Every structure is written in structure tokens, then in C-alpha cells.
């Protein structure tokens, strides 16, 4: 007894010590989960959260973002300032946005956004107050307001509510926008990561202007927006897709909907579900909830069967002619079908009964109709009086199905044995309608196959069994029973689970992509060109795909050569919803995909045949989705989801194919230059010796070089007052050229060209197209003493010879 009392006392003591904690208190002790696990990383995370908020706010208000980020040392701490020109935040919302975790406007929105949970900036405020004890200082001015609102606040971690120290109005030079100032314990050991984040933000948001200041910089880093850059396409919120809903969510939606019927619920609460799709889902739901009914062949295959006679015998007191007409009509309707299920027999009986009632002015009540249905159904199952007769009848019906489903190597006697045992299952079934779920049917087949293996010395493997189940299931009929209502399904977890399975297995169009705003090929190129001085750029944007019911789009870009560093590994830039992913590079699906590609096929060095390739290149990958699957709450890496990994690989390969073509062409041009250099050394010597032997003038080297190298030769000659530019195409393809000649005197009689005078010089521009092996001549009159210079575009320098 003492022991029992002691244990009870301990339980009570433990109960008294238990209490609910707020989300703010939880993250106070688990800062690492949000990316604040060290002073260096905390500073990067705080910058990231603030800039992400600013970009989202500006874009939602259709404002081209101007963002200012400043980091400075302030005694023992670092001060972080982030300003934007966004729409500002109302006075009532400022404390909640910055002083309450899990407070935001985007969590339930199914559209692409950088932020979703309402944790980021408030987590930065929490980290700041925990490490410095200083409040966050927020200034915000909405458009049209004469003054700005100023707050100093911290988060009460016990209640997850803002605690306001200062609340006042103030002046601010910005007409609208928001500024946050935080002091925190941090360090600049992650300076490179900070710079990478700012630079990559500018790359993937070419419509934004970003200015960055930190202690080691002599001058601010300024990233101007790309010329003519526009805001990302406006996104539209979408309803959930049936393929992306989990059971708990479905139950919650069923409880919250105003719809009465499942069909209405599907069409009202989900995207891409119209009447036709809802009907398909309902049929699949019925199959799971009610089962299907076995459809047997009409009685004419059974010599003794007589549906009309059986129906006549079941109907009494309805008049001879009415009864005969009814019975014959039922028999004919059944005979017209290949197979008939019980509910279809009932539908036939009802239809023919309605017709006879109208024709003979009599009444066929529900009892009469039920008797007629059962009489006709008995004939379908075989008209014998014993179970053995019915088993024989149904065996003859099942044998062709079993034979179709199994291998031709099966012995007829074995197939007959399996068919007989299956028929016995139906004959002995308590449900005379032969209504079965797929699992019930699979159990029938498994037990019949086990018995056949035991008694007939045969083998029925898993594949053969599944094939038999599938073949019989295909001939069974979906029942017309009304599905459960929304309220009853919400109260029945098993029914809700069956509905969920039906939704997932129904072929439904992918979600609409108006909820996404990809960067687009053009702006991916603009972003790369704006920030990297390279020789080559390529970009690829994939079509939308779906993961877990959420649409996503993958984009990839590659920059190569130029001022990019050589001798090390390629720089891989990872983005999700236009946000750079700075940390957890090794845990990210993007990195895994880059490592798995054989980059040697695309012209890059890859020691060992796997891993990040070497070369002066940048590879960027952007995943845009309504719900990016991250590996953790800090949102630093994309999870290894097969559908997303596949699209990442396809996007990278698409851009890499362009890189391969460029490198192959460059390699070909290099070989061509080497060949021309050798010829340039040999041909003059040969010309000199040829001239000395023949006594003639030395032949023109340029012309010979052009013909040997299959070059396009452009030659200018003057005869009197006539200047002629001759284009000789020695290559194997047509040449579309832009030939520009600058002359120091005004040309006359120029045909087929544009002539522009500028500062005493005349620019003559032709655009000839010269077929392979053909020659074109461009003539005009000019003072022969006037200086001339010719430039040619439209053909590589290595394939061009200009002689003037």
C-alpha cells in the first residue's frame, strides 16, 4: 500500500511540473533548427530572412525592389539594417509580423512565395534579443502616409507575443517601405557566404536593385537591376490537388466543407476536378467501399436456361399478355449484353416493367420486380437446382477468363481445376449478388490457387495470381449505389481512406501553373550575364511537373569561360523560389544531381567520372514550387524527391547540351586556327620559291589560304572610280553576312545597301546571302584615294579571310 501511494505521489509531482510551452520558447532552446546555430551563420540567416521578406513584399505590391543591407560593428555586437521600398506595414500589424512566431499571411496559400511559415524575420528578432538583450527597431511607412511608424520590441517567449518598448510616429525619407535594425552576437567568419548570398540573390532576381555594405568593403557592393527587367509574373492561389492530400488533411476538409455530396465536395474543394473527373473518382470510391459485382455471361450459353419462362413464373396476377411481354423483353435485353451483373439485371427489370406498365395499364410493384430480378439472376447462374449444377455453369464461364490471364504453358486440367474452385467460392458466397471488393477477389483467387497447387501438383506464382485477379476484376461491374454523404465519410476513417485511395489512383490533370512564377530562360540569361563576365551562357526552363499534388518548375543556367576562375571545381548555385541556398550544400538534391551527371560528355573535366566537375563555369538550378520540400526548418537544402531530382537533371542536361555544342565548336575553331597558322608559315615560303623558279610574281597568299581552308573570302578591288567588294564562299554551307565598309569619301551608285554619314565618314552596309561555292559582287563608285576599312559579321573569324 505504501508503495502504491508513493508511486501516486510521484505521478502527481510529475504532473505538477508539466506545462505547455510556446513556439517561441521552443525555438529559444532550439535556435539551430532555424539556422541560428553559430554567430557566423546567424548573421547570414538574418540577412537572408530580411531580404526574402523585402522581395516578397515588393513583388506582392507590384514594386520593383530597391533593397539596402548594412552590417556594422557596434561595440560587442554587430548591427544589421535592412531597408526596402515595399508597401510598408500597417501600425497594427508591425508588432505581430516582427514579434510573433508563426504569424504570416502565406502559410495556407498554395502559390509560390519565398516565405511560408511566418517564422523567418521573427526568428531573427528572437535571436537578436537572446544574444544582445536589445530590442528590434522597426520603421515602416505605408504609401500615402505623411509619417512613418516606429517600434522597438522584443518577443515574450512565454506567450509568443510581442512586448513593445517604444511606439511612436517619426519622419522618414522613404515615401514607403520598411526598415529593421537588429543588434546581435555574431561574427564575419562567413563573409564569403554573405557575399555569395547577396550576389546570387541579384542573379536570380534580376528585377531587383541591391546595395550591400559591410565593414571590410571600401565601397558598397551595388547590384543594379537588369535592363528592361520586369517583376515576376503574378501568381494565383490554387486549391489543393487530389493527388497531394493526406488522410488527416482530407478528414479536416470533409468536416469543414459546406458540400453535402462527395461529388460536390470534390469539385468545390480541389483543383482540376470537374464533373467528369468527380464521376471517375466516385466510381473508384464505390469499388472500394461497396465492391464490384461479378458479371456473368447471358443464359444463352447455358442450353437449359430460359429467362423468359423463369420470369413468367415469378410474376403473377398481371395478365397473360402483359406478363409475356415483360418476360420476353427482359430476356432479350439480357441476351443483348456480353456480360450482366446483378445490379444491371435489376436495371433491366425496372426499365421493362416501366414500359409494360405504360403499355398495359397495369402496375409492377417493388415485390414483383424483386422476384423477377432474382428469377432472371438465377438463370444467369445456371438453371440447375443443385449447387453442383451452378458450379458447373459458372466454371464454364470462368475458364476462358482464367485461360486468358495465365501462361499458355498451363495444363488445361490445371486451369479447369482453378476455375472449378473459383466457381465454388461464388456458389458458396453469402452475398447472392456476387459483390466483392478487390481484396475479397484476391482472397478467392489465392485460396483457389493454393488448393490447385496442393491437389493438382501445379504451380501458380504471384504474377499468375495477380493476372487472374485483374482479368476477373475488369469484367466485374461498378455498382450504382449512392456513395456515403460528406458527413458520414468524415465520421468514418475507413471510408475517408477509401476516398483518398480513389482520388490518388484516378488520372487527374496536373495542377495549373498560374501559381508559379519561374524566372524564365531570358531572365536566367540576363541574371548570369549581369553578374558574370563569361564567354558562353545557356538557360533551360522545364515544363511544370507535380510532386505530392504540388506543381513545381525547374530551371537551370550555365555560364562558362571569360573571367570565371579556372583550375577548381565548378561553382554550383542553388535556389528555391528565387532564394539562394547557402548552407547544407552536401545534403541538397541539386548537388547530388550535379555530381551524378557524367560531365565529360559535355566537355568538362570530371576526375573519377563523378562528383562536381572542374572548369571555369557556373551552374545554377532554381526550383519553383508552392511547397518546396526542404530537408529542415532552416530551408537550406532541397530534399531528395525523385520527381524533383529527375527534373533537375533534365534541366541541367538541356543547358549542358548547348555548352557541349559551344565547346565542340570552340575546339574545332582552335584546330582550324592552328592549321591556318601552320599554313601561314609554309605558304609564303612556297610562294617565294615558286616565283623564283617560274620567274613570275609571287601568287596572292590570302586567296590561296581562303580556298585551302574553305573560308569565306572578302576582297575589295578598285578599277578607275569603281570599287568592287567580292565575296567568294568556299565553305560547304550558305553564308548570311553583314558587310560594313567605312570610306572617307561619299560613295555613289550604291545598290542594295544602307549608307549613313557620320563625322565625315560614310558607312556602307550590305546584307548579302551567298550560297556554298558561289560568288557575289557589290559595286559602287567612289574617289579612289579615299581610305577604306571593311568589317564582316555572320561568320567566325577562323572561317573568314578579308583582303582589302
NUGU-763952 format. One line per 2 residues: number of its first residue (from 1); their letters; for each residue x, y, z of C-alpha. Coordinates in steps of 0.02 Angstrom, whole numbers, plus 50000, padded with zeros to 5 digits. Layout:
BEGIN
NUM) a) X/Y/Z  ...
END
This chain:
BEGIN
1) xx) 50000/50000/50000  50143/50118/50042
3) xx) 50223/50079/49875  50062/50121/49784
5) xx) 50042/50284/49874  50222/50328/49839
7) xx) 50201/50298/49654  50042/50402/49654
9) xx) 50134/50544/49739  50272/50539/49610
11) xx) 50144/50544/49469  50060/50695/49548
13) xx) 50226/50782/49571  50271/50749/49389
15) xx) 50100/50812/49333  50126/50975/49427
17) xx) 50292/51004/49338  50218/50983/49165
19) xx) 50163/51137/49068  50129/51194/48893
21) xx) 50269/51290/48807  50251/51420/48670
23) xx) 50328/51402/48498  50442/51550/48540
25) xx) 50506/51462/48696  50536/51304/48596
27) xx) 50642/51392/48466  50729/51490/48604
29) xx) 50809/51325/48653  50821/51255/48476
31) xx) 50893/51401/48377  50994/51283/48268
33) xx) 50835/51218/48187  50807/51389/48109
35) xx) 50987/51417/48052  51049/51515/48204
37) xx) 51170/51384/48267  51328/51493/48263
39) xx) 51373/51677/48260  51435/51667/48082
41) xx) 51287/51575/48012  51162/51675/48115
43) xx) 51213/51836/48027  51190/51756/47856
45) xx) 51021/51684/47907  50960/51851/47975
47) xx) 51010/51940/47813  50926/51805/47711
49) xx) 50762/51813/47808  50754/52002/47799
51) xx) 50795/52013/47614  50671/51873/47572
53) xx) 50533/51967/47662  50576/52128/47571
55) xx) 50575/52047/47400  50408/51961/47433
57) xx) 50329/52121/47497  50386/52223/47348
59) xx) 50329/52095/47221  50159/52073/47302
61) xx) 50136/52262/47287  50199/52269/47106
63) xx) 50351/52372/47157  50523/52344/47080
65) xx) 50628/52308/47235  50764/52426/47298
67) xx) 50847/52341/47447  50983/52407/47560
69) xx) 51080/52293/47678  51208/52360/47801
71) xx) 51313/52267/47929  51419/52365/48051
73) xx) 51514/52331/48212  51437/52408/48368
75) xx) 51542/52377/48522  51525/52193/48564
77) xx) 51390/52160/48435  51350/52175/48251
79) xx) 51212/52289/48193  51109/52232/48044
81) xx) 51000/52353/47947  50885/52301/47805
83) xx) 50780/52428/47711  50661/52410/47566
85) xx) 50544/52517/47462  50397/52399/47483
87) xx) 50218/52444/47526  50255/52460/47711
89) xx) 50162/52377/47855  50014/52448/47948
91) xx) 50034/52503/48128  49925/52362/48193
93) xx) 50022/52227/48102  50202/52280/48138
95) xx) 50212/52202/48314  50137/52038/48255
97) xx) 50244/52022/48097  50407/52050/48191
99) xx) 50361/51995/48367  50260/51835/48348
101) xx) 50323/51671/48276  50209/51577/48156
103) xx) 50117/51737/48111  50102/51767/47924
105) xx) 49987/51779/47776  50059/51644/47663
107) xx) 50053/51481/47760  49886/51424/47686
109) xx) 49915/51498/47513  49951/51374/47375
111) xx) 50059/51490/47271  50244/51520/47252
113) xx) 50320/51626/47391  50491/51640/47470
115) xx) 50419/51634/47646  50278/51523/47706
117) xx) 50279/51486/47891  50294/51661/47967
119) xx) 50449/51611/48064  50598/51691/47973
121) xx) 50607/51875/48021  50530/51849/48193
123) xx) 50660/51712/48224  50796/51841/48182
125) xx) 50716/51960/48309  50715/51819/48438
127) xx) 50899/51777/48407  50945/51961/48419
129) xx) 50861/51987/48588  50932/51823/48657
131) xx) 51112/51866/48614  51116/52055/48639
133) xx) 50967/52090/48750  50922/52232/48632
135) xx) 50751/52257/48553  50720/52258/48367
137) xx) 50695/52431/48294  50566/52438/48154
139) xx) 50519/52586/48046  50381/52568/47918
141) xx) 50286/52690/47810  50138/52646/47703
143) xx) 50109/52731/47536  50017/52896/47557
145) xx) 50056/52912/47743  50133/53076/47799
147) xx) 50234/52993/47937  50312/52826/47975
149) xx) 50276/52710/48120  50421/52669/48235
151) xx) 50427/52522/48357  50553/52446/48473
153) xx) 50500/52273/48528  50551/52101/48587
155) xx) 50461/51933/48590  50391/51869/48754
157) xx) 50447/51688/48738  50324/51628/48871
159) xx) 50174/51686/48771  50244/51707/48594
161) xx) 50177/51884/48594  50263/52050/48555
163) xx) 50319/52155/48700  50326/52337/48643
165) xx) 50454/52455/48722  50430/52605/48607
167) xx) 50286/52650/48493  50285/52819/48406
169) xx) 50273/52908/48239  50426/52979/48153
171) xx) 50488/53056/47993  50575/52951/47861
173) xx) 50641/53000/47692  50571/52848/47604
175) xx) 50394/52878/47536  50352/52698/47578
177) xx) 50444/52544/47637  50507/52454/47792
179) xx) 50670/52459/47891  50725/52339/48027
181) xx) 50878/52361/48137  50945/52218/48243
183) xx) 51094/52202/48359  51159/52026/48385
185) xx) 51306/51923/48439  51388/51869/48278
187) xx) 51550/51867/48179  51604/51889/47999
189) xx) 51688/51721/47976  51552/51681/47849
191) xx) 51590/51839/47748  51608/51737/47589
193) xx) 51438/51657/47616  51362/51828/47645
195) xx) 51436/51894/47483  51379/51737/47391
197) xx) 51202/51757/47456  51191/51940/47402
199) xx) 51270/51906/47233  51161/51754/47199
201) xx) 51006/51850/47253  51049/51978/47119
203) xx) 51074/51839/46991  50907/51755/47022
205) xx) 50811/51918/47048  50871/52023/46901
207) xx) 50723/52141/46927  50792/52196/47097
209) xx) 50921/52328/47142  51026/52276/47293
211) xx) 51155/52377/47390  51264/52291/47521
213) xx) 51381/52369/47649  51491/52278/47773
215) xx) 51649/52328/47872  51780/52255/47754
217) xx) 51714/52343/47598  51793/52505/47540
219) xx) 51635/52544/47443  51461/52470/47443
221) xx) 51427/52321/47331  51292/52378/47211
223) xx) 51194/52259/47101  51087/52353/46977
225) xx) 50930/52276/46905  50944/52206/46729
227) xx) 50896/52324/46589  50710/52315/46549
229) xx) 50686/52186/46689  50507/52168/46745
231) xx) 50427/52099/46901  50397/51910/46904
233) xx) 50230/51856/46833  50090/51875/46958
235) xx) 50043/51710/47039  49869/51646/47076
237) xx) 49822/51545/47228  49758/51371/47185
239) xx) 49655/51244/47281  49739/51082/47335
241) xx) 49761/50945/47206  49683/50775/47244
243) xx) 49849/50686/47223  49934/50789/47358
245) xx) 49814/50769/47506  49848/50660/47657
247) xx) 49715/50570/47759  49716/50688/47907
249) xx) 49701/50839/47792  49559/50756/47695
251) xx) 49462/50721/47856  49485/50903/47907
253) xx) 49424/50963/47737  49273/50847/47744
255) xx) 49225/50919/47913  49245/51099/47856
257) xx) 49160/51094/47685  48985/51159/47651
259) xx) 48955/51025/47520  48832/50884/47556
261) xx) 48885/50761/47422  49057/50689/47388
263) xx) 49042/50744/47207  49010/50925/47259
265) xx) 49150/50916/47387  49275/50859/47256
267) xx) 49227/50994/47132  49219/51135/47259
269) xx) 49373/51100/47364  49501/51035/47238
271) xx) 49584/51100/47081  49567/51010/46914
273) xx) 49408/50917/46968  49255/50940/46859
275) xx) 49100/50832/46844  49184/50701/46734
277) xx) 49335/50683/46849  49223/50680/47003
279) xx) 49122/50538/46925  49282/50439/46894
281) xx) 49336/50464/47075  49163/50412/47136
283) xx) 49166/50252/47032  49334/50208/47106
285) xx) 49268/50252/47280  49117/50139/47253
287) xx) 49232/49997/47201  49324/50012/47366
289) xx) 49177/50049/47478  49044/49932/47406
291) xx) 49147/49816/47297  49105/49767/47118
293) xx) 48977/49639/47062  49029/49490/46958
295) xx) 48955/49499/46783  48909/49331/46707
297) xx) 48876/49288/46526  48693/49286/46468
299) xx) 48598/49121/46486  48602/49077/46301
301) xx) 48771/48997/46333  48682/48876/46450
303) xx) 48573/48761/46346  48444/48730/46482
305) xx) 48421/48912/46533  48258/49001/46496
307) xx) 48250/49178/46568  48077/49217/46496
309) xx) 47998/49061/46571  48078/49094/46741
311) xx) 48017/49275/46742  47841/49223/46690
313) xx) 47836/49100/46832  47891/49233/46956
315) xx) 47757/49359/46902  47576/49327/46944
317) xx) 47409/49415/46927  47472/49540/46797
319) xx) 47381/49472/46646  47444/49346/46521
321) xx) 47493/49466/46383  47574/49593/46500
323) xx) 47673/49456/46588  47729/49377/46424
325) xx) 47781/49543/46350  47877/49587/46508
327) xx) 47966/49418/46519  48019/49416/46336
329) xx) 48081/49597/46347  48188/49556/46499
331) xx) 48261/49402/46414  48300/49499/46254
333) xx) 48383/49641/46349  48492/49519/46445
335) xx) 48537/49422/46288  48595/49583/46205
337) xx) 48736/49601/46330  48904/49513/46334
339) xx) 48901/49503/46524  48773/49554/46655
341) xx) 48794/49596/46841  48656/49587/46970
343) xx) 48625/49775/46975  48614/49777/46785
345) xx) 48481/49640/46789  48383/49746/46913
347) xx) 48401/49898/46799  48337/49795/46651
349) xx) 48189/49732/46751  48144/49909/46809
351) xx) 48156/49980/46633  48049/49844/46554
353) xx) 47924/49849/46697  47901/50037/46671
355) xx) 47870/50006/46485  47743/49868/46515
357) xx) 47654/49973/46646  47630/50110/46518
359) xx) 47578/49992/46377  47458/49880/46476
361) xx) 47395/49998/46609  47449/49884/46750
363) xx) 47566/49900/46898  47728/49807/46932
365) xx) 47769/49844/47114  47935/49826/47203
367) xx) 47897/49649/47263  47856/49590/47086
369) xx) 48011/49673/47018  48119/49595/47152
371) xx) 48052/49421/47113  48080/49447/46927
373) xx) 48258/49506/46958  48301/49354/47064
375) xx) 48221/49235/46937  48323/49307/46794
377) xx) 48481/49310/46901  48457/49126/46946
379) xx) 48454/49085/46761  48616/49180/46736
381) xx) 48697/49073/46870  48629/48912/46792
383) xx) 48455/48840/46799  48500/48680/46892
385) xx) 48425/48652/47062  48588/48598/47149
387) xx) 48749/48689/47193  48841/48565/47084
389) xx) 48739/48621/46933  48779/48804/46969
391) xx) 48962/48767/46998  48971/48681/46828
393) xx) 48883/48828/46745  48996/48959/46824
395) xx) 49152/48855/46791  49116/48860/46605
397) xx) 49104/49050/46619  49264/49071/46722
399) xx) 49375/48954/46621  49400/49074/46472
401) xx) 49449/49213/46594  49574/49104/46685
403) xx) 49644/49040/46521  49664/49219/46456
405) xx) 49754/49275/46614  49879/49133/46634
407) xx) 50025/49067/46535  49993/48954/46385
409) xx) 50108/48828/46469  49975/48790/46600
411) xx) 49890/48622/46576  49703/48628/46532
413) xx) 49664/48514/46678  49753/48636/46797
415) xx) 49656/48784/46726  49496/48684/46741
417) xx) 49536/48644/46922  49568/48826/46965
419) xx) 49407/48879/46876  49304/48748/46970
421) xx) 49373/48804/47138  49340/48987/47097
423) xx) 49163/48943/47043  49136/48855/47209
425) xx) 49185/49015/47301  49050/49111/47209
427) xx) 48919/48974/47232  48952/48967/47419
429) xx) 48957/49155/47440  48833/49228/47566
431) xx) 48807/49377/47451  48699/49309/47310
433) xx) 48734/49465/47209  48916/49411/47200
435) xx) 48977/49580/47261  49162/49580/47308
437) xx) 49299/49705/47346  49461/49682/47255
439) xx) 49540/49614/47413  49397/49488/47428
441) xx) 49425/49433/47249  49612/49417/47278
443) xx) 49573/49306/47428  49459/49197/47320
445) xx) 49596/49175/47190  49732/49144/47320
447) xx) 49633/49007/47408  49583/48925/47243
449) xx) 49763/48932/47180  49830/48859/47344
451) xx) 49709/48714/47331  49754/48686/47148
453) xx) 49939/48681/47191  49905/48558/47332
455) xx) 49790/48437/47242  49836/48455/47058
457) xx) 50026/48463/47078  50032/48632/46989
459) xx) 50117/48800/47018  50029/48967/47021
461) xx) 50153/49107/47056  50114/49283/47116
463) xx) 50112/49353/46940  49988/49222/46877
465) xx) 49876/49251/47026  49878/49440/47003
467) xx) 49839/49420/46818  49687/49312/46859
469) xx) 49627/49440/46987  49650/49582/46863
471) xx) 49560/49492/46722  49408/49448/46827
473) xx) 49405/49620/46911  49399/49701/46738
475) xx) 49237/49609/46693  49154/49646/46860
477) xx) 49036/49795/46863  49045/49954/46968
479) xx) 48885/49965/47069  48768/50115/47056
481) xx) 48741/50133/47245  48744/50311/47308
483) xx) 48910/50345/47395  48910/50398/47578
485) xx) 48875/50581/47612  49013/50701/47660
487) xx) 48966/50700/47844  48960/50510/47856
489) xx) 49126/50495/47765  49203/50622/47884
491) xx) 49145/50513/48031  49212/50352/47954
493) xx) 49402/50346/47941  49396/50188/47835
495) xx) 49278/50269/47710  49386/50425/47704
497) xx) 49538/50316/47672  49446/50230/47529
499) xx) 49402/50401/47456  49584/50455/47470
501) xx) 49643/50299/47378  49514/50331/47242
503) xx) 49574/50510/47222  49756/50459/47210
505) xx) 49726/50321/47083  49613/50422/46968
507) xx) 49701/50500/46820  49684/50688/46853
509) xx) 49763/50833/46758  49915/50911/46838
511) xx) 49884/51067/46943  49880/51233/46848
513) xx) 50045/51328/46848  49974/51503/46867
515) xx) 50026/51485/47050  50209/51482/46996
517) xx) 50323/51621/46935  50479/51545/46856
519) xx) 50623/51661/46815  50612/51612/46629
521) xx) 50756/51573/46510  50777/51754/46459
523) xx) 50797/51820/46635  50907/51675/46690
525) xx) 51025/51727/46550  51008/51910/46599
527) xx) 51049/51871/46779  51203/51770/46732
529) xx) 51263/51899/46606  51237/52039/46730
531) xx) 51346/51961/46865  51471/51851/46771
533) xx) 51590/51904/46632  51590/51742/46534
535) xx) 51609/51686/46353  51456/51574/46348
537) xx) 51284/51570/46430  51142/51444/46419
539) xx) 50975/51425/46507  50833/51299/46511
541) xx) 50661/51305/46592  50567/51141/46606
543) xx) 50379/51120/46590  50286/51105/46754
545) xx) 50283/50939/46846  50196/50880/47004
547) xx) 50257/50810/47169  50133/50764/47304
549) xx) 49998/50866/47220  50106/51024/47218
551) xx) 50163/51092/47049  50345/51137/47025
553) xx) 50458/51202/46888  50646/51178/46874
555) xx) 50761/51298/46784  50947/51285/46751
557) xx) 51079/51403/46686  51263/51386/46641
559) xx) 51398/51519/46619  51569/51467/46552
561) xx) 51739/51543/46519  51784/51726/46514
563) xx) 51834/51796/46684  51771/51644/46779
565) xx) 51907/51559/46880  51987/51404/46806
567) xx) 52080/51266/46895  51948/51224/47026
569) xx) 51777/51146/47036  51626/51221/46950
571) xx) 51526/51342/47059  51353/51267/47091
573) xx) 51220/51395/47137  51060/51325/47214
575) xx) 50896/51418/47225  50719/51382/47286
577) xx) 50581/51507/47248  50712/51636/47200
579) xx) 50804/51617/47365  50989/51565/47367
581) xx) 51025/51409/47469  51190/51447/47555
583) xx) 51214/51305/47678  51198/51115/47680
585) xx) 51264/51102/47504  51307/50918/47527
587) xx) 51133/50874/47587  51042/50953/47439
589) xx) 50961/50859/47295  51032/50987/47173
591) xx) 51211/50947/47225  51177/50760/47215
593) xx) 51109/50776/47038  51256/50883/46980
595) xx) 51376/50752/47050  51284/50609/46964
597) xx) 51295/50681/46788  51438/50625/46676
599) xx) 51506/50797/46635  51641/50727/46521
601) xx) 51503/50702/46393  51477/50890/46396
603) xx) 51660/50942/46383  51703/50972/46567
605) xx) 51840/50884/46664  51774/50766/46798
607) xx) 51910/50667/46889  51850/50493/46927
609) xx) 51696/50511/46819  51584/50577/46959
611) xx) 51569/50724/47077  51570/50910/47045
613) xx) 51661/50942/46880  51811/51056/46858
615) xx) 51816/51207/46747  51785/51394/46731
617) xx) 51597/51378/46745  51444/51418/46849
619) xx) 51294/51300/46857  51134/51370/46931
621) xx) 50975/51274/46971  50810/51352/47025
623) xx) 50663/51254/47095  50498/51350/47098
625) xx) 50352/51270/47190  50203/51305/47300
627) xx) 50284/51190/47427  50470/51160/47407
629) xx) 50517/51002/47506  50663/51060/47614
631) xx) 50768/50945/47722  50744/51052/47878
633) xx) 50658/51205/47951  50808/51314/47905
635) xx) 50766/51286/47720  50947/51265/47664
637) xx) 50932/51111/47554  50803/51031/47438
639) xx) 50753/50855/47491  50792/50705/47380
641) xx) 50622/50686/47298  50636/50575/47141
643) xx) 50517/50682/47036  50614/50841/47076
645) xx) 50784/50759/47052  50730/50697/46881
647) xx) 50676/50871/46826  50836/50949/46894
649) xx) 50939/50826/46792  50838/50856/46633
651) xx) 50853/51045/46651  51041/51038/46680
653) xx) 51068/50919/46535  50966/51033/46420
655) xx) 51079/51181/46459  51234/51070/46458
657) xx) 51198/51013/46280  51215/51194/46223
659) xx) 51379/51203/46320  51439/51045/46232
661) xx) 51400/51120/46061  51492/51279/46107
663) xx) 51647/51187/46170  51649/51072/46019
665) xx) 51639/51222/45905  51773/51313/46002
667) xx) 51885/51160/45994  51855/51149/45807
669) xx) 51897/51333/45787  52057/51308/45888
671) xx) 52111/51166/45774  52069/51273/45624
673) xx) 52173/51417/45691  52320/51301/45719
675) xx) 52305/51237/45541  52295/51413/45471
677) xx) 52447/51465/45573  52547/51321/45500
679) xx) 52489/51365/45325  52532/51547/45356
681) xx) 52710/51491/45391  52726/51370/45246
683) xx) 52635/51460/45104  52745/51617/45095
685) xx) 52899/51508/45079  52816/51404/44944
687) xx) 52760/51562/44852  52934/51635/44858
689) xx) 53014/51476/44790  52879/51458/44657
691) xx) 52909/51636/44598  53097/51610/44591
693) xx) 53078/51450/44489  52948/51517/44366
695) xx) 53008/51696/44359  52830/51756/44390
697) xx) 52762/51867/44529  52726/51785/44695
699) xx) 52545/51720/44700  52420/51801/44820
701) xx) 52432/51706/44984  52265/51763/45057
703) xx) 52165/51694/44911  52256/51528/44917
705) xx) 52233/51518/45106  52046/51551/45090
707) xx) 52023/51414/44962  52129/51286/45054
709) xx) 52037/51320/45219  51865/51330/45136
711) xx) 51847/51505/45204  51733/51646/45152
713) xx) 51846/51766/45056  51801/51950/45054
715) xx) 51908/52051/44935  51899/52237/44888
717) xx) 51968/52295/44721  51965/52465/44635
719) xx) 51958/52492/44448  51951/52675/44399
721) xx) 51812/52753/44502  51727/52586/44531
723) xx) 51756/52491/44693  51704/52308/44699
725) xx) 51684/52202/44854  51689/52019/44801
727) xx) 51625/51883/44917  51682/51707/44874
729) xx) 51603/51570/44980  51722/51421/44985
731) xx) 51632/51340/45133  51508/51196/45124
733) xx) 51357/51299/45179  51270/51461/45138
735) xx) 51336/51620/45218  51221/51759/45278
737) xx) 51337/51906/45305  51335/52085/45368
739) xx) 51470/52176/45269  51510/52352/45325
741) xx) 51634/52464/45234  51687/52633/45302
743) xx) 51753/52752/45166  51822/52927/45181
745) xx) 51725/52998/45033  51543/52998/44985
747) xx) 51502/52842/44883  51392/52849/44728
749) xx) 51278/52725/44639  51269/52609/44789
751) xx) 51139/52473/44760  51062/52358/44890
753) xx) 51147/52440/45039  51114/52566/45177
755) xx) 51228/52719/45178  51249/52828/45333
757) xx) 51366/52978/45350  51445/53008/45520
759) xx) 51585/53132/45562  51649/53142/45383
761) xx) 51647/52953/45355  51521/52851/45258
763) xx) 51460/52682/45322  51402/52564/45184
765) xx) 51310/52411/45249  51263/52260/45141
767) xx) 51174/52101/45197  51215/51975/45060
769) xx) 51172/51790/45067  51298/51687/44967
771) xx) 51270/51502/44933  51408/51374/44951
773) xx) 51530/51383/44803  51452/51546/44740
775) xx) 51522/51722/44721  51436/51890/44746
777) xx) 51497/52062/44691  51449/52226/44773
779) xx) 51492/52381/44670  51487/52569/44693
781) xx) 51583/52725/44636  51700/52822/44750
783) xx) 51856/52928/44750  51996/52801/44732
785) xx) 52108/52896/44853  51980/52886/44994
787) xx) 52032/52772/45138  51929/52613/45164
789) xx) 51904/52485/45301  51795/52327/45291
791) xx) 51719/52226/45432  51618/52066/45413
793) xx) 51494/51985/45533  51396/51823/45517
795) xx) 51544/51704/45504  51677/51656/45631
797) xx) 51846/51741/45615  51928/51571/45589
799) xx) 51820/51543/45434  51844/51717/45360
801) xx) 51980/51794/45253  51969/51981/45217
803) xx) 52083/52058/45087  52067/52245/45053
END
